[in-house]
Amino acid sequence: MTFTEKLTRSIQSTQSLLCVGLDPVVSRIPQPLREKISDDAELIFEFCRRIVEITKPHACAFKPNLAFFEALGAPGWEAFEKLMDVIPSNRILIADAKRGDIGNTADKYKEAFFDRLGADAITLNPFMGLETLVPYTKDEEKAVFVLVMTSNSGAADFMKRRFEGRTSLSEYIAEELSKLQTGSATHLGMVIGATQSSDLQPVLSAHSSSHLLIPGIGTQGGSLMELQKVLETHKGIPIINSSRSIIYAGENHEDWISMVLNRTLEMKESFKPITEKYVV
Amino acid sequence: MTFTEKLTRSIQSTQSLLCVGLDPVVSRIPQPLREKISDDAELIFEFCRRIVEITKPHACAFKPNLAFFEALGAPGWEAFEKLMDVIPSNRILIADAKRGDIGNTADKYKEAFFDRLGADAITLNPFMGLETLVPYTKDEEKAVFVLVMTSNSGAADFMKRRFEGRTSLSEYIAEELSKLQTGSATHLGMVIGATQSSDLQPVLSAHSSSHLLIPGIGTQGGSLMELQKVLETHKGIPIINSSRSIIYAGENHEDWISMVLNRTLEMKESFKPITEKYVV
């Protein structure tokens, strides 16, 4: 099954474009759970496992962010690996690794995330050049999501500045990705921030068939209406990520589980105007 | 002790600018060692431990590349952590992580590499903006080495192109780093490729006090003479990295240990014309 087929099915069966981002921080895990588990790595695993359990009927994808696991060292990596096994195999699993390195190093990462851990997709940083993406591009079951115009304010420092006659470095990168994309290869998607809607049109036009991983809705304050408008003519599929807004919705409340569920349903509902285009 | 003091002492006591890069690949580890150890993570640890043992009188710094450890999952991380403990505390320890992420994620990485693992320095990718560097900049005992103009050919795709009226995006980044550098903060160094000597002058001038981490000599073919010329007027200290040329110098030979030692001495000797400026 190609990545696009798997994504389409997952969206169909959940009727949702929501991706739940897993950014576990020990100090923000609900007190009732923290009281039960004293080991940090075990705790972040159990927290994420429950989040997956609660949200999976309503999320087409899950995106664990490696940094939060690596912060705990080897036990954190073990927690990450165990977590990969509890995410349902019919959902899209995006390893948010933001790696970007040359040939032999990229080969190692590709091996780790795609071959050994079974991720469907990985986020990559293109700064060191297109050759850093090539080791990942040989498998149509997989996708990469390249950082193109991220949701943070620092995107203005380099990505959003004019480059080679284009409106932005982001637009230039999108063009290069479009050239690199061939029929049966790995899908080359883009990470674009919901906070950047007003500057996204040229970027999307430059790689119009690209699936999109979209952070910035929720805690970061991106507008759904503006996002919907800019996506109107885009041919790729948007996956809308929410991390902290969902997973910490019930911070320290006894009934945190129902609060997480309610926030998830609210999010899914709020995405409906965008979702309708992609479900039957 | 500040990072610069520690680096200066390490160069003084080894009379060397050599940094040994630790990029362990199971299939390239000498047969005699492979025969003894069947567990991959244990094998890469033991190989690196011996490389450190052999080369430490002649290397001012060591640079383990995270990717090669992460490829083995949690046991690989354990090997990496164990390795951090065998690198002598009077040598510079650079975690080659190439991370680049926003606020809360960067905080996690800073915690992992500086506070928990005790690295003296980390390599960072600046693509997502200057805010991704800020969490690392509060400690004068530490340094970051920012990817500015890397040694790979893909540097031509984005880094080496004109940007905001500068000769390159690299020059622009160097300028921004120079502005961000304040007296008692973390030292903001740069990664610049020895293969890029002809384009480095404007980059070095833009951040002239910056220590440099320089890959590209050895397997990648950068010229020492050209490098020496471009460093003549630079005020920061160059750390010259060699990974594969040294660690695989004795590939599959019974006497691989003496071959690694000889290659290390050759390298150190070849750097002498550059080293003289920095030793008493």
HADDOCK unambig.tbl for C-alpha pairs under 7 A between the chains (distance, minus, plus):
assign (segid A and resid 67 and name CA) (segid B and resid 105 and name CA) 6.02 0.50 0.50
assign (segid A and resid 67 and name CA) (segid B and resid 108 and name CA) 6.39 0.50 0.50
assign (segid A and resid 67 and name CA) (segid B and resid 109 and name CA) 6.30 0.50 0.50
assign (segid A and resid 68 and name CA) (segid B and resid 105 and name CA) 6.86 0.50 0.50
assign (segid A and resid 68 and name CA) (segid B and resid 108 and name CA) 6.32 0.50 0.50
assign (segid A and resid 71 and name CA) (segid B and resid 108 and name CA) 5.43 0.50 0.50
assign (segid A and resid 71 and name CA) (segid B and resid 109 and name CA) 6.00 0.50 0.50
assign (segid A and resid 71 and name CA) (segid B and resid 111 and name CA) 6.73 0.50 0.50
assign (segid A and resid 71 and name CA) (segid B and resid 112 and name CA) 4.80 0.50 0.50
assign (segid A and resid 73 and name CA) (segid B and resid 77 and name CA) 6.69 0.50 0.50
assign (segid A and resid 74 and name CA) (segid B and resid 74 and name CA) 4.90 0.50 0.50
assign (segid A and resid 74 and name CA) (segid B and resid 75 and name CA) 6.90 0.50 0.50
assign (segid A and resid 74 and name CA) (segid B and resid 77 and name CA) 5.04 0.50 0.50
assign (segid A and resid 74 and name CA) (segid B and resid 78 and name CA) 5.34 0.50 0.50
assign (segid A and resid 75 and name CA) (segid B and resid 74 and name CA) 6.91 0.50 0.50
assign (segid A and resid 77 and name CA) (segid B and resid 73 and name CA) 6.71 0.50 0.50
assign (segid A and resid 77 and name CA) (segid B and resid 74 and name CA) 5.04 0.50 0.50
assign (segid A and resid 78 and name CA) (segid B and resid 74 and name CA) 5.35 0.50 0.50
assign (segid A and resid 105 and name CA) (segid B and resid 67 and name CA) 6.03 0.50 0.50
assign (segid A and resid 105 and name CA) (segid B and resid 68 and name CA) 6.87 0.50 0.50
assign (segid A and resid 108 and name CA) (segid B and resid 67 and name CA) 6.40 0.50 0.50
assign (segid A and resid 108 and name CA) (segid B and resid 68 and name CA) 6.32 0.50 0.50
assign (segid A and resid 108 and name CA) (segid B and resid 71 and name CA) 5.43 0.50 0.50
assign (segid A and resid 109 and name CA) (segid B and resid 67 and name CA) 6.29 0.50 0.50
assign (segid A and resid 109 and name CA) (segid B and resid 71 and name CA) 6.00 0.50 0.50
assign (segid A and resid 111 and name CA) (segid B and resid 71 and name CA) 6.71 0.50 0.50
assign (segid A and resid 112 and name CA) (segid B and resid 71 and name CA) 4.79 0.50 0.50
assign (segid A and resid 127 and name CA) (segid B and resid 127 and name CA) 6.01 0.50 0.50
assign (segid A and resid 127 and name CA) (segid B and resid 158 and name CA) 6.80 0.50 0.50
assign (segid A and resid 128 and name CA) (segid B and resid 154 and name CA) 5.90 0.50 0.50
assign (segid A and resid 128 and name CA) (segid B and resid 155 and name CA) 5.55 0.50 0.50
assign (segid A and resid 129 and name CA) (segid B and resid 154 and name CA) 4.14 0.50 0.50
assign (segid A and resid 129 and name CA) (segid B and resid 155 and name CA) 5.66 0.50 0.50
assign (segid A and resid 129 and name CA) (segid B and resid 157 and name CA) 5.23 0.50 0.50
assign (segid A and resid 129 and name CA) (segid B and resid 158 and name CA) 6.42 0.50 0.50
assign (segid A and resid 130 and name CA) (segid B and resid 154 and name CA) 6.13 0.50 0.50
assign (segid A and resid 130 and name CA) (segid B and resid 157 and name CA) 6.90 0.50 0.50
assign (segid A and resid 131 and name CA) (segid B and resid 154 and name CA) 5.78 0.50 0.50
assign (segid A and resid 154 and name CA) (segid B and resid 128 and name CA) 5.88 0.50 0.50
assign (segid A and resid 154 and name CA) (segid B and resid 129 and name CA) 4.12 0.50 0.50
assign (segid A and resid 154 and name CA) (segid B and resid 130 and name CA) 6.12 0.50 0.50
assign (segid A and resid 154 and name CA) (segid B and resid 131 and name CA) 5.78 0.50 0.50
assign (segid A and resid 155 and name CA) (segid B and resid 128 and name CA) 5.55 0.50 0.50
assign (segid A and resid 155 and name CA) (segid B and resid 129 and name CA) 5.64 0.50 0.50
assign (segid A and resid 157 and name CA) (segid B and resid 129 and name CA) 5.22 0.50 0.50
assign (segid A and resid 157 and name CA) (segid B and resid 130 and name CA) 6.89 0.50 0.50
assign (segid A and resid 158 and name CA) (segid B and resid 127 and name CA) 6.78 0.50 0.50
assign (segid A and resid 158 and name CA) (segid B and resid 129 and name CA) 6.39 0.50 0.50
assign (segid A and resid 163 and name CA) (segid B and resid 163 and name CA) 6.31 0.50 0.50
